[in-house]
């Protein structure tokens, strides 16, 4: 049974009923709910304890510190990313994975900075297993398709480097004056001197009508075709 409790900003976050056993899954899902509402800066053991109606000290058995808690939240999100390593169409599968990753990012925009930065803060062997299973499955997919282990890792890094950059671009706030009807003014590009930035100013209409899904589709097509050409698999059918 799960209720709700009002936070300091009168927002609602899940709170565990004391009759519900405290588990790692419950701790992490509640931490994710707090981050979704307040951002990672709003998460602390004290804040989490309040949301769970538990003494914060009891939470340390599920996460040793805030860094471990953040890694656990990333794990909770990435465990929802489906990868089928048995798919014989490796391009189609990576395409589906990319769209799944984007969907998770749009559902949890406050977690995106953690998806990008936590791998830089935690050695591979110390990360929660749930943050690595999708990587293992992608490597298996590509090696089954005929890529060498080295090329499989290169393709993974290239695809997710692109995805993280794309998602950060898609989520960034680009509209300065939403009430304006002129694209140059809406984006604030009128502040740029015309003599120095003629190209940027001329692209105001394109930037103002940014389509994240279309941009992802175009980028994936270029990237996957380029990767297949640069490092062709030895026995791929896809």
N, C-alpha and C positions, 0 to 999 in steps of 0.2 A: 504494500500500500504506500503510495507516495502523495504527499501534500505539497504545499508551497509556502514560502516565507518571504515577506517583503524585505528587500535589502535597503541599504542606506539611501539609495536613489529612488525608493518606492517601486523598483522593478521586481519582477517575479522570477525566481529561480527554483528548481526542484529542491525539495528538502525531504530527507528520509524520515519515515515514521519510526519511532523508537522500536516498534515491533518488528521492523524489517532488519534482518541481519546485515551487519556492515561487511561488505566485500570489496575487493580491489576494483571490480567492475563498477560497483555503485560509486565508489570514491572517484574514479576517473570520469564516469559519465556526469557526475555532479560538477567536477572541475571543468569539464568541457562546457557545460551549461553556463557556468560563471564566465568563462572566457568568451563564449558566444555573445553574452550580454554586455560584459564590461571590458573585454580585452584581457590579454595576459597580465597586464599591470594590475588588474583588479583581483587577481588570484593570490591568495596567501593561505597558509595552514589555518590561520585564525578565521579567515573568511570562509574557507571550506568547512571548518568545524561548525561554524554558525549555520551554514546551509544544511549540513547533515544533522544538526542538533546533537553534536558529539563534542567531547573535549578534544581540542586540536592535538593534544599529545597522543591520543589513540590512533591518529592518522599516520604516524611515522612508521608504523609496522607495514603500511601499504606503499609508502614512498618515503625514502630516507631524507629527502629535502625537496625544495621547490624545483630544482633541476630535474630530479627523478620524476616529479609530478608532471612537469611539462613533457618529458619524454613519454610518459604514460598517456597523456592526452593525444600526442601525435600518434602513438600506437593505436589508440581507440579509433581515430579517424582512418588511418591507413589500413586497418584490418577490414574496412568496408570496401576496399579497392579490389575488385574481382579480376583475376588473371587466369586464363585457361592455357596452361603450358602445352596441352595436347592439340591445340588448334594448328592445323597444317597451313593455314594462311597467316603467316607471322605479321604481315602488314595490316591485315584486317584486325587482328587481335590487338596490336599496339594502338591502332586507331580507336578501338573500343576502350582500351585502358586509358588513353588520353582523354576521351570524353568523360569517363568515369572519374578521373582525377579532377577535371575541371568542375564537374558537378559537385564533388565533395568540397572543393575550394569555394564555390559560390554559396554552398549551404553553410560553411563555417569560415567566412572571410577573416575573422580575427585569429584563426589558427594558421592561416597561410604563412605569416612570418615565421612561425615555429616550424612548419614543414620545410622551409627554406634554410633556416639557421640552426635548428637542433642537430642535424647531421654534422655541422661544423664544430659543434660543442661536445660531441660524444663519440669516442672511438667506436668503430664498427662492431667489435666484439663485445662492447658493453651496452649496446642499444637493446631495448626490449625486442624479443623475437618477432612480435607483431609488426615491427617497423621494417623487418627484413624479409618477410615471407613473400611480399609482392616482388621484391628484387630477385629472390631465388627463383620464383616462378617465371619471371621475364627472361632470366638467363637460361633457364631450362627450355623455354619456348624457342629462343634464338639458336641455341646449340642443337636442338632437335631439327631446326630448319636448315642446318648445315653450316652455320657460322662457327668460327673458331671461338674459344673461350675469350681470347683477347678482343676479337671483333664484337662479340656479344656484349662485353662490358663497355666497350666504346659506344655501341649503339644505345645502350641503356643511358649512359651519361649524357649523350647528345640529346636524346629524346626528352629526358627529364630536366636537363638544363634549359631546353627550349620551353617546356611546359611551365616551369617556374617563372621564367621571364615573361611568358605570355600572360600568365595569371596575374602577376604583379602589375603588368600594364593594364589589364582589363579592369582590375579593381581600383586602380588609382583614380582620384578625383580630378577630372580634367575640365570641369565647368566652373568658371569663376563667377559668372553673372547669369544664372539660369533664367532670369526674367528677360534678358536681352533676346531679340530676334535675329540679330546679325551675328553670324558664327564667329567672326573675328573678335567681336566684343564679348560674346558668351565665354570664349576660351581665354580671354585676356591677352590674346596675341597682338592686339593693337598697341600694347606697351613696347613691343620689340621694334627697334628702328628699321624702317623699310629698307634702307640702304645696306644694312648688315644682315638681315634675315628675310630676304625676298622669298625664298623657297618655303620656309616655315609659314609665313603669313599667307602665301598663296594656297596652302593646304588646309586652311581653317575648316572649310566645308567637309573635307574628307575626315579630318580628326573629329569633328562634331558629330558625325554619323557613324562612329565606330561600331562595328558589329563583331562582338567577341567570338561568336561561333564561326562566322565566316572567316575571320582572321585565323582562328585555330585550324580550320579546314585547309586554308591556303598554305599555312606554314607546315602542317603535317605532310601535305602532298609533296612539297619541295624537299623537306627533310628526309622522309622515308625513301623517296626515289633516289636522292643523292647518296644516302647511306648504302642502299642496295647496289648502286653503281660503283661506289668507291671501295666497298668491301663485300663483293658478291659471295653469297653462301655457296658451298661446294656441292650441295645436293638439295637445294630448296625447290619446292614446287610452286610457292606463292610468289 
